[in-house]
Amino acid sequence: MVNMIRRFWLAKVGDHGEVPGPEVYWMRDFDKWVRLSFYTMIIDTDDGYVLVGTGLVRDLTLRNKFLREWAGSDRCRFTVQDNERIENILKRLKLTPDDIAHIIITPVQDYTVGGLDLFKKAKIYFSRRGWFEDVVNPKPSPFLNRDVYLPKYVRDYLFEEAWGRIMLLDDEDEVVDGVRVKWTGCHHRSSMAVIINTKDYVVSLTDSAFTLRNIRENIPIGIAEDIYECLNAYEYLRARSKVIIPAYDPDNVNTFREWFI
């Protein structure tokens, strides 16, 4: 019998402003801009607290410079409010970074790794494929700037202080009882869906879908490294989950309000 988790929470960790429609909906909505937000998930399990993502990096200068040059405006600007910092989110649950036993990083981006160095005890889980292709690959994609998505202070922390706590996950792997991952690709090589067993049903969190519309209308995301991986992820998750939470939908705070803190 699969163990169930006791409870989980969602919290907003920042905003992406607005992005061009085709970034979210593949080859569609060229005349529209779409808002996106960033989130974390905290899961209370018999094996300790599991955290999915640690929020945005503390210095967003390089990221926002890249976005301004790419979009030709500041509409895509990353922002973080003080109450969206991961340490302040944990305080609302009366937790500290030392209370977190497991951290899942998906995907490897500056909006998931920003607070990693606050966590001195947690095991840190990456997709095995994503680790080799997005983190330690000596020849990363020419379309990605490693200093943007994996800043030096995070690299230094991972390769030195946290080195012995890094765990690599395979295509379908369990983190703790009741929490597992499925490698999806689609968005990045390091993208995994996080699948949790609650007492009532199965809930999945995925960056293969930016909004619920991606899933409902079966539209791949626009910034996809493989659109067929997106469609495969939707099919897989629909077959196994009652609830699918898209990673960046600004409406998550209303759609899933019962889980937000």
N, C-alpha and C positions, 0 to 999 in steps of 0.2 A: 504494500500500500504506500502511495506517495504521501509524504508528510505535507501538511499545509502550513503556510506561513500564518503568523498571528495577526499581523496588520501591515499595511504599507501606506505611505504618504507620498504626495507629489508637491513640488514647490518650484516656483519660477526663479531662475537664476540670471535672467537677463533678456534683452531684446535685440532683434536684428533690424529693427526699423522695417522698411519696405524693400522688397526685391522684385525684379522684373518677372512677370507672369510665367514665361517659359522656364525660369529656374525651378519653379515648383511643379508646373504641369507641362510635361514634355511636348514641345512643338504646339503649344496653345497659349492663348491669352497674351499675345504680343503687345496689346494695347493697354494692359493692366499692370498694376503693382500689387503685390501681396505682402501682408504683414506676417512676420514670423517671430517666435519667441523661443527661449531655451528653458529647459526644465531639468530637475533632478528627481530621482526616486529613492526613498529610504524604506527599507524592508526589515521588519522585525521577525527574526527567525530563531529557532532553537539553537542555531549555531552562531548567533551573534547578529549584529546589525549589518545589513548589506546596503551599500551606497552605489547608485548608478550615476556616474559623472560627478565632478567636483566643482563645476561652475567655470566661469570665464577667467581668463588670465587677468592679472592685476593691472597691467599696462596694455591698453588697447591701441596705442598710437600706431604701431606698425600695421595691425589689422585694418584699422580705419583708413590709413593712408592707401593701402592696397584696394579697399572697397571704393574709395573716392575715385581713384584712377580707373578702376574697372567700370564703375557705373556712371562716372561723369557727374556725380552729385553726392551729397551726404545722406541721401534717402536710405541707404543700406547700413548706416552706422550702427556698430555694436554699442550698447549702453548697459550699465549695471547700476542698480540702486543699492544703497547700503544694506537694506533688509533682504536683498537677494544674494548677498555673500554667503557662501556655504556655511561658514562658522556661525552666522546669525540665524540661518535656517535651522541648524542643529540646536541652537539655544532655545528655539521655540518648542522643541521636543524635550528640553532639559538634557540634551546630549552634548558631548564635546567630541572633537576629532578622535580622541583616544578611545571613545566608545564604539567606533566603527571597526568591525573585524574584517570586512571584505569590501573592496572597491572594484566595480566593473567599469572599464573604460571603453565606451563605444559611442561614436567612432573616435579615433585618435585625432582630436582637433582642439583648438584653443578654447572652445566653449565647454570642454569636458575635463581638461587636465589642469585648469588654472589653480585649483586649491590643493593639488596632490601633495605638495610639500608640507601641508599642515598635518598630514596623517602619518604618524610615526610608528604605528603598530599594525595597521591593516595590511592584509595580503592584497596585491593589486593584480587584477585579471585583465589580460588582453587576448584578443584572437591571435592564435599562433601565426596564421597567415598574415594578419594585419601587422603583427609585431615585425615580421621579417620584411614586409613590403612597404609599410608606412613609417616604421621607426628606425630600424637598423640597416635598411637598404642603402649601400654606399652610392647608389645612383637613383635618387628619388625622382618622381615625376617632374618633368620640366614645367608643368603647369602649377606646381605647388611649391611654396617657399617654406622650408622647414622651420625657419625662425618665426613665421607667422603661426603655423598650426601646432608647433611643438617647441616653445621658446627654450632658450638655453638654460634658464633656471630649473625648468622641469626636466630637461635632459640630464643636467648635473645631478638632480635629486634621484632620478631613476637609476642612473648608471653608477652611482656611488652609494648613498645612504640607503636607498630602497632596494638595491640589487637583489638581496637575498629573499625578498618578499614578492618578487614578480612571478606570476603564474600564467602559463600559456594554455589557452583553451582550444580544443579542436572543433570540428564542424558542428557537432552536437555534443554538449558537455554540461555536466552539473557543477554548479558552484557550491551550493549547500543543498540539503534536502528541501525541496519545494521551490528552488530557484535554479533555472538552467538557461543556457543560451543556445541560439541557433545562428551559425554564420550565414549572413544574407548577402554580403557584398552589396551590390546596387549602388549605394552612395559612395562608400569607400571600401578599400580592401579590409579595413579594420572594423567594418560595421557588423554588429551582431544584434539580433532580437533578444530581449530579455523576457523570459517566460516564467510566470509565477503562478503557483497553485494556491488560491485563496480557499477559504472554507466553502465558498459558494460556487466558484467557477475559475477558469483559467484566464489570466490577464497577460497581455503581451505589450511591450513597449518597443517601437521600431523606428529607426531613422530611414528605413526604406520608403516610408511615407512621411511627407512633411505635414500634410493635413489629412483630415478624414476623407476629403474629396478624392485623394489619390486612391484610397482603398475602395470607397463606395463606387467610383466610376472606373476603377481599374486603369488609372492613368499613371504611368511611371513618372517619377520625379524628373525634372529637367537636368539637374546637376547629378547625373548618374554615370558611373563608370561602366555600367552594363544595364540597359533597360530591361532585358529579359530576366536578369536576377531580381529586379523589382517585382515583376509580375509573378515570378516563382515564389517570392517572399509573401506576397499577398495571398496566393493560393494556399501556401503552407500554413500561414497564421490564421486564415479564416477557418481552415479545417480543424484547428486545434484550440482556438481561443474564442471565448464568448465576447471578450472586450479586447480591442486593439487600440492602443494609445499611440497616435502619431507624434513623433518626437518634437515637432516645432510649431504645432498648430496654436495660434493665439487664443482660439476658442476652447482649448483644453480646460482653462480655469472655470468655464461654465459647464462644459459637457461632462467633466469628471469632478465637479465641485466637491463631492462628498469626500474626496481623498486629498484635497489641497489644504496646506497649512500656511 
